[in-house]
Amino acid sequence: MKLLIVTVVDEFEKEILRLFKKANIDNFSSSDIDGYKDHTSVVRTSSWFPSEKGGADSSLFFSFTTDENIEVLFGLIQEFNQHLETNNPIKAVVVPIEKFI
């Protein structure tokens, strides 16, 4: 069992849910996040009354799942990212789990 972490801009949220289903990843959690590409946008939004939103609306998904499901998902994400017209690919990482209850 491993921990899978995926980040997507909100524009691709429905797509990643479809890819999870194709990879047989039925159990997962998600959270809304702001994504940043450079630190200047973080500095701009750290004031009390920022004039503009600095981060991109994004989502973070995580799941404890098997190697087999992860391999299928990574293949699907690679294929999806190859056809993007934006600079916001789906990103995924895998973290090994040493112990769990």
C-alpha positions, 0 to 999 in steps of 0.5 A: 500500500502506498499514499498517492497524492494528486494536484490539479487545477479546478478546470481538470477536477472532473477529468481526474475523477474520471481517471481515478475511476478508470484506475479503480481508485474508489476511495480517496479524499480531496481538499481545495487549495490555492496553487502558486507558480512563483513566490511573488504572488504569495507575497501579494496576497499576504496583505490584509486587503489584497487587490487580486487573488494570487493563487490558482484554484486547485484541488488536492486528492490523496488515496491509500491504494495499491501499486497496480492502481497507481501504475494505471493512473500514472499511465492515464495522467501521462496520456492526458498531460501530453494533450494539454493546451495549458501549462497546468498539468496534472501532477502526482506523487507516490509516498511509500507507507512504512506502517499503517493501522 
